[in-house]
Amino acid sequence: MEFDPLSKRVIGCAIEVHRVLGPGLLESTYRRCLARELQWNGSACVSEHPVPVEYKGVVLDCGYRIDLFGFLYSFVSFMLFVVSCVWLRPPGPHCALRVLRGFDFSRME
């Protein structure tokens, strides 16, 4: 599977965090450490970014949060990324659904 440079950077940072911390910690620990690792690698990011839900023309705060919302910019490009930190047992369709629903609410493409 081929990944673009931004995906490679984010995945590399996630692997580094897991390599250093190992398994078994809270999601919030991995999220904070990954945010720091991404910052050390040149990406700006926000943890727990709120995502409102629009229902019949009314914007509601339903408690949805994007685990990590970040961007990487250079003189020629600007790229946004979203990271969802989840504990899996084992990975399944529910993982992709959670990420896709977050994209729906954030109106990102």
C-alpha positions as CSV (number, residue, x, y, z in Angstrom):
1,M,0.0,0.0,0.0
2,E,1.3,3.4,-1.0
3,F,1.0,6.4,1.4
4,D,1.4,10.1,0.6
5,P,4.2,12.0,2.5
6,L,1.8,13.4,5.1
7,S,0.3,10.0,5.9
8,K,3.8,8.6,6.2
9,R,4.7,11.3,8.7
10,V,1.6,10.8,10.8
11,I,1.9,7.0,10.8
12,G,5.6,7.3,11.6
13,C,4.9,9.5,14.6
14,A,2.2,7.1,15.8
15,I,4.6,4.2,15.5
16,E,7.2,6.1,17.5
17,V,4.7,6.9,20.3
18,H,3.7,3.2,20.5
19,R,7.3,2.1,20.4
20,V,8.2,4.3,23.3
21,L,5.1,3.8,25.5
22,G,4.1,0.3,24.6
23,P,0.5,-1.1,24.8
24,G,-2.0,-0.8,27.6
25,L,-2.3,2.9,28.4
26,L,-5.3,5.2,28.2
27,E,-6.2,6.7,24.8
28,S,-5.7,10.2,26.3
29,T,-2.1,9.3,27.0
30,Y,-1.4,8.2,23.4
31,R,-3.3,11.3,22.1
32,R,-1.2,13.8,24.1
33,C,2.0,12.1,23.2
34,L,1.1,11.8,19.5
35,A,0.2,15.5,19.5
36,R,3.7,16.3,20.9
37,E,5.4,14.0,18.5
38,L,3.6,15.6,15.6
39,Q,4.6,19.0,16.8
40,W,8.2,17.9,17.1
41,N,8.0,16.7,13.4
42,G,6.7,20.1,12.1
43,S,2.9,19.7,12.2
44,A,0.6,22.0,14.2
45,C,-2.3,20.2,15.8
46,V,-5.2,20.6,18.2
47,S,-6.3,17.9,20.6
48,E,-10.0,17.3,21.3
49,H,-11.2,19.7,18.6
50,P,-15.0,20.2,19.0
51,V,-17.3,19.2,16.1
52,P,-20.9,20.5,16.2
53,V,-23.7,18.6,14.6
54,E,-26.2,20.4,12.4
55,Y,-29.7,19.1,12.7
56,K,-32.5,20.6,10.7
57,G,-30.7,23.9,10.4
58,V,-29.7,24.1,14.1
59,V,-26.1,23.7,15.2
60,L,-25.9,21.5,18.3
61,D,-23.0,20.7,20.5
62,C,-23.4,16.9,20.9
63,G,-20.0,16.3,22.5
64,Y,-18.2,15.1,19.4
65,R,-14.5,15.7,19.4
66,I,-11.8,15.1,16.8
67,D,-9.0,13.4,18.7
68,L,-6.3,15.3,16.7
69,F,-6.9,17.9,14.1
70,G,-3.8,19.2,12.5
71,F,-2.1,20.8,9.5
72,L,1.2,20.9,7.8
73,Y,2.2,23.8,5.6
74,S,5.1,24.8,3.4
75,F,5.7,27.5,0.9
76,V,3.9,25.5,-1.8
77,S,1.2,23.5,0.0
78,F,-1.2,23.3,2.9
79,M,-2.5,19.9,4.1
80,L,-5.0,19.1,6.8
81,F,-5.2,15.8,8.7
82,V,-7.4,14.1,11.3
83,V,-6.3,11.4,13.6
84,S,-8.6,9.2,15.6
85,C,-7.1,7.4,18.5
86,V,-9.0,4.3,19.3
87,W,-8.5,1.1,21.2
88,L,-9.4,-1.9,19.0
89,R,-10.3,-5.5,19.7
90,P,-9.8,-6.6,16.8
91,P,-10.0,-3.9,14.1
92,G,-13.3,-4.0,12.2
93,P,-15.8,-2.0,10.2
94,H,-16.8,0.1,13.2
95,C,-13.3,1.8,13.1
96,A,-13.8,3.2,9.6
97,L,-17.4,4.2,10.4
98,R,-16.3,6.3,13.4
99,V,-13.7,8.1,11.3
100,L,-16.0,8.7,8.4
101,R,-18.8,10.0,10.6
102,G,-16.4,12.5,12.0
103,F,-15.6,13.7,8.5
104,D,-19.3,14.0,7.8
105,F,-19.8,16.3,10.8
106,S,-16.7,18.4,10.1
107,R,-17.6,18.9,6.4
108,M,-14.1,18.1,5.4
109,E,-13.4,16.3,2.2
